[in-house]
Amino acid sequence: MAAHEGILLGATVVAAKGKASADLGVETALLDLKDGTTYRLDAVAARAWGLIQTPRTVREVRDTLLAECDARSASKWLLVYCSKIRN
């Protein structure tokens, strides 16, 4: 099954609790407050992270990213993120 199969565009997504982020200019740092893991978010991932601070459908996130960002980067981020949250 491809990563994008089974992703429901009407499904609601929201950022997980226990995470803190900071805008570092070129990228955004994301910190998991439970285990101390840090993540570096590029511009597309940072925009998506900002969008899901409030509950939104996958369709809303997709449409916003496609309107504001490079389509390839937006599609890649969405597929990777949704495949991770499904598991």
C-alpha positions as CSV (number, residue, x, y, z in Angstrom):
1,M,0.0,0.0,0.0
2,A,1.4,3.4,-0.9
3,A,1.9,6.0,1.9
4,H,-1.0,8.1,0.6
5,E,-3.6,5.3,0.4
6,G,-6.2,5.4,3.1
7,I,-5.6,9.1,4.0
8,L,-9.0,10.7,4.5
9,L,-9.0,14.3,3.4
10,G,-11.9,14.9,5.7
11,A,-10.0,13.6,8.8
12,T,-9.2,16.2,11.4
13,V,-5.6,16.7,12.5
14,V,-4.2,18.8,15.3
15,A,-0.7,19.2,16.8
16,A,0.2,16.9,19.6
17,K,0.4,18.3,23.1
18,G,3.8,18.4,24.8
19,K,5.7,20.1,21.9
20,A,7.3,23.5,21.8
21,S,8.5,25.3,18.8
22,A,10.7,28.3,18.0
23,D,11.2,30.2,14.8
24,L,14.9,30.4,14.0
25,G,14.6,32.4,10.9
26,V,15.5,29.9,8.1
27,E,13.9,27.0,9.9
28,T,11.8,26.2,12.9
29,A,12.9,24.0,15.8
30,L,10.4,21.7,17.4
31,L,11.1,20.1,20.8
32,D,9.3,17.1,22.3
33,L,9.0,18.1,26.0
34,K,8.6,14.5,27.1
35,D,11.8,13.0,25.7
36,G,13.8,16.0,24.6
37,T,13.9,15.0,21.0
38,T,14.4,18.0,18.7
39,Y,13.3,18.3,15.1
40,R,14.2,20.8,12.4
41,L,11.3,21.9,10.3
42,D,11.8,23.5,6.9
43,A,9.5,26.3,5.7
44,V,6.7,23.9,4.5
45,A,6.7,21.8,7.6
46,A,6.8,24.9,9.8
47,R,3.8,26.3,8.0
48,A,2.0,23.0,8.4
49,W,2.9,22.9,12.1
50,G,1.4,26.4,12.4
51,L,-1.8,25.4,10.7
52,I,-2.4,22.4,12.9
53,Q,-2.2,24.3,16.1
54,T,-6.0,24.4,15.8
55,P,-7.9,21.4,14.5
56,R,-8.2,21.3,10.7
57,T,-9.0,18.8,8.1
58,V,-6.3,17.2,6.1
59,R,-8.0,18.8,3.1
60,E,-7.6,22.3,4.6
61,V,-4.0,21.8,5.4
62,R,-3.3,20.4,1.9
63,D,-5.1,23.2,0.1
64,T,-3.3,25.9,2.2
65,L,0.1,24.3,1.6
66,L,-0.6,23.9,-2.1
67,A,-1.7,27.6,-2.4
68,E,1.3,29.0,-0.4
69,C,4.2,26.6,-1.0
70,D,5.9,24.6,-3.7
71,A,3.5,21.9,-4.7
72,R,6.1,19.1,-4.6
73,S,7.3,20.0,-1.1
74,A,3.7,20.4,0.2
75,S,2.6,17.1,-1.2
76,K,5.7,15.3,0.2
77,W,5.2,16.8,3.7
78,L,1.5,15.9,3.7
79,L,2.1,12.3,2.7
80,V,5.0,11.8,5.2
81,Y,3.1,13.4,8.1
82,C,-0.2,11.5,7.4
83,S,1.6,8.2,7.0
84,K,3.3,8.7,10.4
85,I,0.1,9.7,12.3
86,R,-1.8,6.6,10.8
87,N,0.7,4.2,12.4
